[in-house]
Amino acid sequence: MSEGRKAKMISGSRPVLGINGFGRIGKLTLWNHIGRKYFSEIVVNLGRKAGTSLKDIALYIEKDSTYGLLHSYLHGYKAQRVIENLNEEKGSMTIDGIPVTVLREARNPLHIAWKDHGAKVVVEATGRFKDPATLPDAKEGSVRGHLEAGAQKVVVSAPFKIKERGIKMPEDAITAVIGINDDKYDKTKHRILSAASCTTTCLAYIIKPLLDYFGPRRILSASMATVHAATGTQEVLDRLPKSGVTDLRKNRSIMNNIILTTTGAAKTLALVIPEMQSIGFIAESVRVPISSGSLIILVVSLSEDPGKPPAISRRLINGIYRDAELKEKRGYIKYTEEQNVSADIVGHYGPATIIEGSETHTRTANMTLDIAKLFKVPAEEFTGKIPGILDIPVTQAVIYGWYDNELGSYTNMLGDLTTKVASTVYE
């Protein structure tokens, strides 16, 4: 039994979770917490009418085109349906023994009835309310509205994005990836948390073992590209862009194209791992027409240290990740040489990243440095003891890390962070 579960039972409290937004992450967050059985009740806010009845919403919850049936996810392929006791008037149902209430009125967080339902912890999963600096009574809504509506803690399933330039991150807000920097969460101080993104979470678990082994000084530069599954923000068919849109690719069909786009993973990673601020880092993203299962390709330039063998090699890099898997007792990092494809990762429950060790590569070459030109030192000042040209050995390493960007990796990590936060509220 988990420590959080024990704490809940000892205190006699009944943790209630709120979920705002019912797209991919919102729905799968419900699946995740139904499976955990940590929260005694769950309240889902749709913010609008959906279908013709509560039965239509229940069917949406039960069936998923990527992950199959909810009851099979919970109990295996022989399982029977687990959604029952539908009450249209109250918007309530029971899912695998957990009471679930569906709210269909308020879109503005300020007006959601969290207090009436006892939901002290809310997962904000709409993708709309990401600015922790916006006032709670803002016309367009604000993540802080949840706090005014009765929540004590809000976990945002996306990176923070402060709209107004020059505004600093509020002191009660923090970006946290479970197992990386969640120890920085202060229950007396932080009320709004960002769980970063699926890509940042995976990237953090790829880069952290390298930082722990080499230190930031030996990592000269890094770049990554995520080959990412489609998301709900993309178009099924080509569509005319809205007025003022500059990136025309986002309006092209994801079913038919590989689409170049952007990612904020580099910026967000520096919030989670501050050492990355001293390392030159570039992050890019490519969207591909699959429903889930993504890949990070990380390229790192490392300085060799002749005084500290062994030399950097494929064997050494893979050994670092094997050791990291053994040290990470919660299963957030996995190492494999099974030669996976993306479909093998979909539904793989638990790890933030699965390192594909069979594809790790390293190459070492000398970087030539002309000291005279670099520091503008007159040639006559050099002596036989001070060379004007230095050859510095640098190794480039390429590392591949898989992640299920929806249920298996990100939603699981988000769920672990949410229950940790809840354990500090319902203690």
LINZI-V25429 format. One record per residue. N is the residue number from 0. PSI is psi in degrees with one decimal (* if undefined). BURIAL is 1 if it has 24 or more other ideal C-beta (glycine too) atoms within 12 Angstrom, else 0. Layout:
# LINZI-V25429
n = <N & N>
psi = <PSI & PSI>
burial = <BURIAL & BURIAL>
This chain:
# LINZI-V25429
n = <0 & 1 & 2 & 3 & 4 & 5 & 6 & 7 & 8 & 9 & 10 & 11 & 12 & 13 & 14 & 15 & 16 & 17 & 18 & 19 & 20 & 21 & 22 & 23 & 24 & 25 & 26 & 27 & 28 & 29 & 30 & 31 & 32 & 33 & 34 & 35 & 36 & 37 & 38 & 39 & 40 & 41 & 42 & 43 & 44 & 45 & 46 & 47 & 48 & 49 & 50 & 51 & 52 & 53 & 54 & 55 & 56 & 57 & 58 & 59 & 60 & 61 & 62 & 63 & 64 & 65 & 66 & 67 & 68 & 69 & 70 & 71 & 72 & 73 & 74 & 75 & 76 & 77 & 78 & 79 & 80 & 81 & 82 & 83 & 84 & 85 & 86 & 87 & 88 & 89 & 90 & 91 & 92 & 93 & 94 & 95 & 96 & 97 & 98 & 99 & 100 & 101 & 102 & 103 & 104 & 105 & 106 & 107 & 108 & 109 & 110 & 111 & 112 & 113 & 114 & 115 & 116 & 117 & 118 & 119 & 120 & 121 & 122 & 123 & 124 & 125 & 126 & 127 & 128 & 129 & 130 & 131 & 132 & 133 & 134 & 135 & 136 & 137 & 138 & 139 & 140 & 141 & 142 & 143 & 144 & 145 & 146 & 147 & 148 & 149 & 150 & 151 & 152 & 153 & 154 & 155 & 156 & 157 & 158 & 159 & 160 & 161 & 162 & 163 & 164 & 165 & 166 & 167 & 168 & 169 & 170 & 171 & 172 & 173 & 174 & 175 & 176 & 177 & 178 & 179 & 180 & 181 & 182 & 183 & 184 & 185 & 186 & 187 & 188 & 189 & 190 & 191 & 192 & 193 & 194 & 195 & 196 & 197 & 198 & 199 & 200 & 201 & 202 & 203 & 204 & 205 & 206 & 207 & 208 & 209 & 210 & 211 & 212 & 213 & 214 & 215 & 216 & 217 & 218 & 219 & 220 & 221 & 222 & 223 & 224 & 225 & 226 & 227 & 228 & 229 & 230 & 231 & 232 & 233 & 234 & 235 & 236 & 237 & 238 & 239 & 240 & 241 & 242 & 243 & 244 & 245 & 246 & 247 & 248 & 249 & 250 & 251 & 252 & 253 & 254 & 255 & 256 & 257 & 258 & 259 & 260 & 261 & 262 & 263 & 264 & 265 & 266 & 267 & 268 & 269 & 270 & 271 & 272 & 273 & 274 & 275 & 276 & 277 & 278 & 279 & 280 & 281 & 282 & 283 & 284 & 285 & 286 & 287 & 288 & 289 & 290 & 291 & 292 & 293 & 294 & 295 & 296 & 297 & 298 & 299 & 300 & 301 & 302 & 303 & 304 & 305 & 306 & 307 & 308 & 309 & 310 & 311 & 312 & 313 & 314 & 315 & 316 & 317 & 318 & 319 & 320 & 321 & 322 & 323 & 324 & 325 & 326 & 327 & 328 & 329 & 330 & 331 & 332 & 333 & 334 & 335 & 336 & 337 & 338 & 339 & 340 & 341 & 342 & 343 & 344 & 345 & 346 & 347 & 348 & 349 & 350 & 351 & 352 & 353 & 354 & 355 & 356 & 357 & 358 & 359 & 360 & 361 & 362 & 363 & 364 & 365 & 366 & 367 & 368 & 369 & 370 & 371 & 372 & 373 & 374 & 375 & 376 & 377 & 378 & 379 & 380 & 381 & 382 & 383 & 384 & 385 & 386 & 387 & 388 & 389 & 390 & 391 & 392 & 393 & 394 & 395 & 396 & 397 & 398 & 399 & 400 & 401 & 402 & 403 & 404 & 405 & 406 & 407 & 408 & 409 & 410 & 411 & 412 & 413 & 414 & 415 & 416 & 417 & 418 & 419 & 420 & 421 & 422 & 423 & 424 & 425 & 426>
psi = <135.2 & 157.3 & -37.9 & -39.9 & -42.0 & -43.3 & -40.0 & -43.4 & -37.8 & -43.4 & -21.6 & 6.0 & 165.4 & 92.9 & 131.5 & 128.7 & 136.1 & 140.2 & 118.7 & 117.1 & 135.5 & 42.4 & -147.0 & -51.5 & -37.8 & -48.4 & -45.5 & -24.5 & -39.7 & -48.4 & -48.4 & -45.5 & -24.9 & -39.9 & -36.3 & -37.6 & 24.6 & -46.6 & 134.8 & -28.4 & 154.4 & 133.8 & 123.8 & 125.5 & 115.9 & -33.6 & 6.8 & 164.6 & 150.9 & 130.1 & -155.9 & -13.2 & 175.1 & -26.2 & -38.5 & -38.0 & -39.5 & -39.2 & -36.7 & -39.5 & -40.9 & -35.7 & 140.3 & 131.4 & -23.6 & -42.3 & 1.6 & -141.9 & 141.9 & -45.8 & -30.4 & -38.6 & -39.2 & -41.1 & 3.8 & 173.4 & -17.1 & -0.2 & 152.6 & 166.5 & 143.6 & 0.4 & 124.9 & -179.4 & 45.7 & 131.5 & 103.0 & -42.5 & -43.8 & -13.1 & 32.2 & 157.1 & 168.3 & 128.5 & 110.7 & 39.5 & -6.5 & 122.7 & 129.7 & 129.4 & 134.3 & 119.7 & 136.5 & 29.3 & -62.9 & 132.1 & -29.6 & 124.2 & -30.7 & -25.6 & 6.9 & 136.8 & 54.1 & -41.9 & -42.2 & -29.9 & 0.7 & 21.4 & 102.3 & -19.3 & 130.1 & 133.5 & 117.0 & 107.2 & 20.5 & -24.4 & -0.4 & -36.1 & 87.2 & 2.1 & 104.5 & -6.7 & -10.6 & 136.4 & 149.8 & -25.8 & 18.4 & 142.2 & -40.1 & -1.5 & 161.1 & 150.7 & -28.7 & -16.4 & -32.2 & -39.0 & -41.0 & -28.3 & 0.6 & -12.4 & 149.6 & -27.2 & 142.8 & 128.8 & 117.0 & 128.7 & 44.4 & 160.7 & 146.9 & 149.0 & 102.4 & 121.8 & -42.6 & 125.9 & 144.4 & -9.3 & 129.1 & 160.8 & 127.0 & 149.3 & -21.5 & 11.2 & 143.5 & 144.2 & 126.1 & 133.4 & 121.6 & 131.9 & -9.6 & -57.6 & 19.3 & -13.5 & -14.1 & -10.9 & 125.9 & 111.7 & -24.9 & -12.4 & -46.0 & 125.8 & -23.5 & 124.8 & 140.8 & 131.3 & 23.6 & -143.2 & 171.5 & -40.6 & -44.7 & -39.0 & -47.2 & -47.2 & -39.5 & -38.8 & -16.0 & -41.0 & -30.7 & -45.0 & -33.3 & -41.2 & -41.8 & -34.8 & -49.4 & -28.2 & 155.6 & -24.8 & -29.8 & -7.5 & 102.7 & -40.1 & 163.5 & 149.2 & 150.1 & 152.4 & 132.2 & 125.4 & 100.8 & 139.8 & 163.8 & 153.9 & 170.8 & -10.7 & -8.5 & 163.4 & 142.0 & -42.3 & 158.2 & 139.3 & 146.3 & 129.4 & 153.4 & 163.1 & 132.0 & -6.5 & 131.2 & -26.8 & 97.0 & -15.5 & -27.9 & -14.2 & 8.8 & 154.8 & 122.6 & -18.4 & -23.0 & 1.5 & 152.0 & 124.1 & 123.8 & 133.9 & -164.9 & 164.6 & 143.2 & 19.5 & -38.2 & -44.6 & -44.5 & -35.5 & -36.5 & -25.3 & -30.7 & -41.3 & 92.1 & -27.3 & -22.7 & -14.7 & -23.7 & 2.9 & 128.3 & 122.1 & 134.0 & 137.6 & 132.2 & 164.4 & 141.9 & 124.5 & 137.0 & 155.1 & 65.5 & 160.3 & -29.1 & 167.1 & 101.4 & 170.8 & 134.8 & 130.9 & 109.8 & 129.2 & 122.2 & 133.1 & 121.9 & 137.7 & 132.5 & 150.5 & 94.8 & -25.7 & -8.9 & 78.4 & 160.4 & 163.6 & 155.3 & 126.6 & 171.0 & -42.5 & -42.4 & -47.3 & -47.4 & -35.0 & -36.0 & -42.8 & -33.0 & -44.4 & -39.0 & -38.6 & -40.6 & -36.7 & -29.6 & 94.7 & -15.9 & 0.4 & 23.7 & -15.9 & 134.3 & 149.9 & 136.2 & 155.6 & 32.6 & -1.0 & 62.4 & 160.3 & 170.1 & -35.0 & -26.4 & -19.2 & -26.8 & 121.7 & 0.2 & 102.6 & 130.1 & -62.9 & 143.7 & -32.7 & 149.5 & 107.8 & 124.7 & 84.7 & -24.2 & -17.2 & 6.8 & 133.8 & 147.3 & 147.9 & 133.8 & 135.0 & 162.9 & 132.6 & 121.0 & 127.9 & 118.4 & 101.7 & -38.4 & -43.2 & -36.3 & -42.8 & 4.1 & 49.4 & 128.4 & 141.1 & -34.7 & -14.5 & -13.6 & 141.9 & 177.8 & -21.1 & -15.6 & 106.4 & 143.8 & -24.7 & 130.2 & 136.5 & 113.1 & 121.3 & 127.1 & 134.1 & 131.2 & 126.8 & 138.0 & 124.4 & 135.3 & 131.2 & 119.9 & 155.1 & 140.7 & 103.4 & -5.7 & -94.1 & -53.0 & -46.9 & -69.8 & -48.7 & -33.2 & -45.1 & -39.8 & -40.8 & -40.2 & -40.1 & -41.7 & -43.9 & -32.0 & -45.0 & -42.9 & -34.7 & -21.7 & -11.4 & -45.5 & 56.3 & *>
burial = <0 & 0 & 0 & 1 & 0 & 0 & 0 & 1 & 0 & 0 & 0 & 0 & 0 & 0 & 1 & 1 & 1 & 1 & 1 & 1 & 1 & 1 & 1 & 1 & 1 & 1 & 1 & 1 & 1 & 1 & 1 & 1 & 1 & 1 & 1 & 1 & 1 & 1 & 1 & 1 & 1 & 1 & 1 & 1 & 1 & 1 & 1 & 0 & 0 & 1 & 0 & 0 & 0 & 1 & 0 & 0 & 1 & 1 & 0 & 1 & 1 & 1 & 0 & 1 & 0 & 1 & 1 & 0 & 1 & 1 & 1 & 0 & 1 & 1 & 0 & 0 & 0 & 0 & 0 & 0 & 0 & 1 & 1 & 0 & 0 & 1 & 0 & 0 & 0 & 0 & 1 & 1 & 1 & 0 & 1 & 1 & 0 & 1 & 1 & 1 & 1 & 1 & 1 & 1 & 0 & 0 & 0 & 1 & 1 & 1 & 1 & 1 & 1 & 1 & 0 & 0 & 1 & 1 & 1 & 1 & 1 & 1 & 1 & 1 & 1 & 1 & 1 & 1 & 1 & 1 & 1 & 1 & 1 & 1 & 0 & 1 & 0 & 0 & 0 & 0 & 1 & 1 & 1 & 1 & 1 & 1 & 1 & 1 & 1 & 1 & 1 & 1 & 1 & 1 & 1 & 1 & 1 & 1 & 1 & 1 & 1 & 0 & 0 & 0 & 0 & 0 & 0 & 0 & 0 & 1 & 0 & 0 & 1 & 1 & 1 & 1 & 1 & 1 & 1 & 1 & 1 & 1 & 0 & 0 & 1 & 0 & 0 & 0 & 0 & 1 & 1 & 1 & 1 & 1 & 1 & 1 & 1 & 1 & 1 & 1 & 1 & 1 & 1 & 1 & 1 & 1 & 1 & 1 & 1 & 1 & 1 & 0 & 1 & 1 & 0 & 1 & 0 & 1 & 1 & 1 & 1 & 1 & 1 & 1 & 1 & 1 & 1 & 1 & 1 & 1 & 1 & 0 & 0 & 1 & 1 & 0 & 0 & 0 & 0 & 0 & 0 & 0 & 0 & 0 & 0 & 0 & 0 & 0 & 1 & 1 & 0 & 1 & 0 & 1 & 0 & 0 & 0 & 0 & 1 & 0 & 1 & 0 & 1 & 1 & 1 & 1 & 1 & 1 & 1 & 1 & 1 & 1 & 1 & 0 & 1 & 1 & 0 & 0 & 1 & 0 & 1 & 0 & 1 & 1 & 1 & 1 & 1 & 1 & 1 & 1 & 1 & 1 & 1 & 1 & 1 & 1 & 1 & 1 & 1 & 1 & 1 & 1 & 1 & 1 & 0 & 0 & 0 & 0 & 0 & 0 & 0 & 1 & 0 & 1 & 0 & 1 & 1 & 1 & 0 & 1 & 1 & 0 & 0 & 1 & 1 & 0 & 0 & 1 & 0 & 0 & 1 & 1 & 1 & 1 & 1 & 1 & 0 & 0 & 0 & 1 & 0 & 1 & 0 & 0 & 1 & 1 & 1 & 1 & 1 & 1 & 1 & 1 & 1 & 1 & 1 & 1 & 1 & 0 & 1 & 1 & 1 & 1 & 0 & 0 & 0 & 0 & 0 & 0 & 0 & 0 & 0 & 0 & 0 & 0 & 0 & 0 & 0 & 0 & 0 & 0 & 0 & 0 & 0 & 0 & 0 & 0 & 0 & 0 & 0 & 0 & 0 & 1 & 1 & 1 & 1 & 1 & 1 & 1 & 1 & 1 & 1 & 1 & 1 & 1 & 1 & 1 & 1 & 1 & 1 & 1 & 1 & 1 & 1 & 1 & 1 & 1 & 1 & 1 & 1 & 1 & 1 & 1 & 1 & 1 & 1 & 1 & 0>
